[in-house]
Amino acid sequence: MFPGSADSHPNFRWQSQPILFGQMAQKPLRLLACGDVEGKFDILFNRVQAIQKKSGNFDLLLCVGNFFGSTPDAEWEEYKTGIKKAPIQTYVLGANNQETVKYFQDADGCELAENITYLGRKGIFTGSSGLQIVYLSGTESLNEPVPGYSFSPKDVSSLRTMLCTTSQFKGVDILLTSPWPKYVGNFGNSSGEVDTKKCGSALVSSLATGLKPRYHFAALEKTYYERLPYRNHIVLQENAQHVTRFIALANVGNPEKKKYLYAFSIVPMKLMDAAELVKQPPDVTENPYRKSGQEASIGKQILAPVEESACQFFFDLNEKQGRKRSSTGRDSKSSPHPKLPRKPPQPPGPCWFCLASPEVEKHLVVNIGTHVIPVPVSCCATDDIKDAFITQAQEQQIELLEIPEHSDIKQIAQPGAAYFYVELDTGEKLFHRIKKNFPLQFGREVLASEAILNVPDKSDWRQCQISKEDEETLARRFRKDFEPYDFTLDD
């Protein structure tokens, strides 16, 4: 299904037979991906032979990381001269250090030995099946001139431009890089000893953000890490898109027996039904790169983490406030004095629930932290709570949407937007974007209903007023009872 000719140009499109449509064309391709080979060719190819003997033949082997090592070349010479032959069509990335540059003479890619092909420094590989693979050899370099074993911001920008500027672009099937993308661990499962905030390439993060690969393979860190799949769209704001699976592979023959070969089947996205392509797995997470700081490659901002305000406040949704701004974005009345630090947002009117408001009754404050409401298990199950919220929302014609479990509320609700949000102990989340006339006590009404706490007389806080002295006594008692659970006292 894929060509092996050394005469084809690896940077663009390699074609052998015309694509056959029908059932044959939609048959999944069976691929293998491998981490750092480091010159251990016999170990790798013997392992591949054993896998194929047991499970049948695979179509391709894709190698990321260091294909050559610092060991003597005797083993490689046997493959180079044809004494030994790779048992599968193998495609490899280029050098990651000066020591191995000598093996990759042609920057555009070339055949290194029978069945072993160097893809090139960067480019797009499209097989006869329609499978599209983007590859980027080397490690990140921000200095000029760029070493022969590195890639630059210009390299990454050109790859993105080559693909992303067309209106029909939806993503690519596979992305091959040697370095990990920086920040890939954000919102995901643990990456072990690898700190993804410090390790990896921000340029690779930028590339993955733009190309939206269905699979992204990397190596160099001598460990195996299969991240939870992440989404390539913003929930409730963009149409659903396919997810990305990032897999980092260990080095061949490592003594810890960490996984260095990854087998998978894939149907080219061009041949897939659109609904099938964008199906979201249950463990999908937010995109890890949306909050990763600077995209160094093209100077484009990725959304930085948003600091949570120390206070809460409500919005008057019927009146617009603030001075008009000119087309330049500056205040209409410019001031010669330097700007003072911005104060925390103040509530637009009297608010008895906002710490920033002078009306707040601070004698009732027991603790400040995330707002969690305990419900005794004897009252109801989590499903009952969820059903109660949905039922009450329907009765009051409130559109309460269920959002994916691993979604981040900061990416769904834009800064400054008012919303109502419920997170259950199962991880399930309910969301409503407030427009106007939203009942302030909606959450309280649901919790006080017969289905949950069964205290309907407490659904309106105004019916629960007592004297200030009694409030202070109850607050002191609660504060004392709550002390064993107060995490703020641990500091």
C-alpha positions, -999 to 999 in steps of 0.1 A, spaced: 0 0 0 30 23 4 59 28 -21 94 18 -14 110 36 -43 140 58 -35 132 79 -66 101 94 -50 103 128 -33 96 124 5 87 160 12 55 159 -8 34 130 -21 45 95 -27 21 75 -48 23 40 -62 -11 25 -72 -42 46 -76 -65 46 -46 -92 19 -49 -125 29 -36 -150 6 -20 -145 -20 8 -108 -25 0 -100 12 4 -116 14 38 -98 -16 53 -77 -3 82 -39 -1 77 -19 -20 103 11 1 115 39 -1 140 56 29 157 89 26 174 110 48 198 148 53 199 164 24 181 199 37 189 216 13 165 200 -19 180 187 -30 146 187 -67 153 167 -64 185 141 -43 168 137 -63 136 137 -97 154 110 -83 176 90 -71 145 94 -105 129 81 -123 160 51 -99 161 43 -105 124 46 -142 128 21 -142 156 -3 -114 145 2 -112 107 20 -87 86 19 -49 92 20 -23 64 46 1 79 71 7 107 76 43 117 107 52 138 110 84 159 139 95 181 175 84 176 176 57 149 214 55 150 234 52 182 270 58 194 278 21 190 302 7 163 287 5 128 292 -32 122 256 -41 128 244 -13 104 268 -24 77 250 -57 74 218 -39 66 234 -13 44 252 -39 23 222 -62 20 235 -90 41 205 -85 63 171 -69 54 144 -52 74 113 -74 75 90 -44 70 90 -12 50 106 12 76 105 50 77 128 69 100 134 105 112 168 122 109 196 131 133 191 146 167 228 153 174 259 161 155 273 126 159 247 110 137 243 137 110 267 117 88 241 90 82 216 114 66 233 128 35 202 140 17 181 166 35 152 157 12 152 121 23 167 89 7 169 52 10 194 42 37 192 4 31 167 -20 15 133 -14 32 147 14 53 140 50 42 149 84 57 119 106 53 138 139 53 141 170 75 104 179 73 75 173 50 43 155 42 41 118 33 8 107 15 5 70 7 -16 55 -20 -42 47 6 -47 84 14 -30 82 48 -13 115 55 18 116 77 36 148 86 72 145 99 97 168 115 133 156 121 157 168 148 155 189 179 143 225 185 167 254 178 160 291 181 195 301 170 207 309 135 222 293 116 202 261 125 224 230 130 219 201 106 202 181 134 177 208 144 145 225 132 137 262 135 105 283 139 106 288 101 105 250 96 74 247 118 58 277 103 63 264 67 47 231 76 17 247 91 13 271 62 17 242 37 -14 225 52 -35 248 74 -41 276 50 -66 256 29 -103 258 38 -107 221 34 -80 213 60 -93 192 90 -61 177 103 -36 149 95 -36 113 104 -1 110 120 25 134 132 61 122 138 86 142 159 115 132 180 110 156 209 79 156 230 56 186 227 59 209 257 29 210 281 15 178 267 7 166 302 -17 195 309 -52 182 318 -39 146 312 -28 115 331 6 115 348 36 115 325 57 99 353 92 114 358 90 136 328 80 172 337 61 183 306 62 219 317 100 220 314 107 192 290 100 191 253 96 216 225 72 245 224 76 245 186 63 209 185 33 220 207 26 248 182 28 223 153 5 198 170 -20 226 177 -22 236 141 -20 202 124 -45 184 147 -30 149 142 -50 119 151 -18 102 163 14 120 175 45 99 182 77 111 199 106 97 218 140 108 233 129 107 270 136 69 273 101 62 287 66 52 275 37 75 280 3 72 264 -16 103 271 -54 103 274 -68 115 241 -75 152 239 -100 172 219 -92 197 191 -123 219 196 -138 240 223 -169 224 237 -202 243 230 -183 269 209 -170 249 179 -182 220 159 -169 186 172 -136 175 157 -115 144 159 -93 137 190 -55 134 192 -37 106 208 -1 114 219 22 84 224 58 86 236 79 55 232 109 42 251 143 31 236 147 -3 220 159 -31 243 158 -10 274 165 -30 306 133 -18 323 113 -34 295 94 -2 289 72 -2 258 91 8 226 68 -7 200 32 4 195 9 -14 171 -23 3 159 -48 2 130 -60 33 112 -84 42 84 -72 74 66 -94 103 77 -101 111 40 -120 78 37 -139 80 71 -175 90 77 -175 124 93 -197 113 122 -174 84 129 -143 105 127 -154 130 154 -167 105 179 -154 115 214 -141 87 236 -153 88 273 -118 96 286 -112 126 263 -96 157 279 -91 193 271 -64 203 246 -32 206 267 -17 234 245 -45 260 248 -30 273 280 7 267 273 19 303 271 38 315 240 38 297 207 75 305 200 74 294 164 53 321 149 48 345 179 12 335 182 -4 335 217 -18 303 231 -42 311 258 -24 315 291 -38 301 324 -64 324 338 -60 334 374 -91 330 394 -104 362 411 -102 363 449 -138 374 450 -171 364 434 -195 388 419 -227 389 400 -234 408 368 -263 431 360 -271 416 326 -295 444 315 -272 474 317 -238 481 300 -213 498 321 -179 514 316 -165 542 294 -165 540 256 -132 531 240 -118 546 208 -110 524 178 -74 523 190 -85 505 221 -74 534 244 -96 553 268 -112 584 253 -95 605 280 -58 596 281 -39 603 313 -2 613 315 1 594 348 13 557 348 -14 531 352 -20 518 387 -26 481 393 -61 471 385 -84 466 415 -104 434 418 -138 438 400 -165 454 422 -201 442 421 -223 466 401 -249 469 429 -257 457 464 -247 420 468 -249 401 500 -228 372 487 -197 389 474 -167 394 496 -158 425 477 -191 441 486 -195 463 517 -229 447 522 -215 412 528 -222 398 563 -187 386 572 -197 372 605 -213 343 586 -180 334 568 -165 302 581 -140 295 554 -130 307 519 -123 281 493 -140 262 464 -179 260 470 -188 223 478 -223 213 491 -224 180 511 -255 158 506 -260 129 530 -258 95 512 -289 86 532 -309 112 513 -302 102 477 -277 89 451 -257 110 427 -280 101 399 -310 115 419 -291 148 422 -285 150 385 -321 140 376 -334 167 400 -313 194 384 -324 184 349 -361 181 359 -361 215 376 -343 231 346 -369 217 322 -398 229 344 -383 264 344 -373 263 307 -336 265 315 -312 249 290 -289 228 312 -263 211 291 -242 181 300 -205 188 292 -177 163 288 -162 150 320 -126 162 313 -136 196 300 -123 228 316 -149 253 326 -125 282 317 -125 272 281 -163 269 279 -173 301 296 -155 331 282 -141 356 307 -168 379 320 -196 357 309 -222 347 335 -230 310 339 -245 284 362 -224 252 367 -228 220 386 -201 194 391 -211 160 406 -189 137 426 -188 113 396 -171 140 375 -203 147 355 -209 184 347 -240 204 340 -237 239 324 -260 268 316 -249 300 299 -269 328 316 -284 354 294 -310 372 316 -338 366 341 -320 336 356 -334 326 390 -307 334 415 -319 307 439 -321 279 413 -294 258 428 -307 262 463 -342 253 451 -330 220 436 -310 210 467 -339 219 490 -364 200 470 -381 168 481 -359 147 458 -327 157 476 -326 173 511 -364 175 514 -365 209 531 -386 229 507 -392 256 533 -355 265 530 -355 270 492 -358 308 497 -330 322 520 -352 351 529 -374 327 549 -344 315 569 -335 347 586 -327 347 623 -311 373 646 -274 383 642 -266 369 676 -280 335 666 -261 336 633 -228 343 651 -234 314 675 -242 290 647 -212 302 627 -188 296 657 -203 261 662 -199 253 625 -164 266 624 -154 244 653 -171 213 638 -155 220 604 -119 224 618 -108 188 611 -117 192 575 -102 227 570 -74 223 545 -65 260 549 -51 253 583 -25 229 569 -3 258 557 
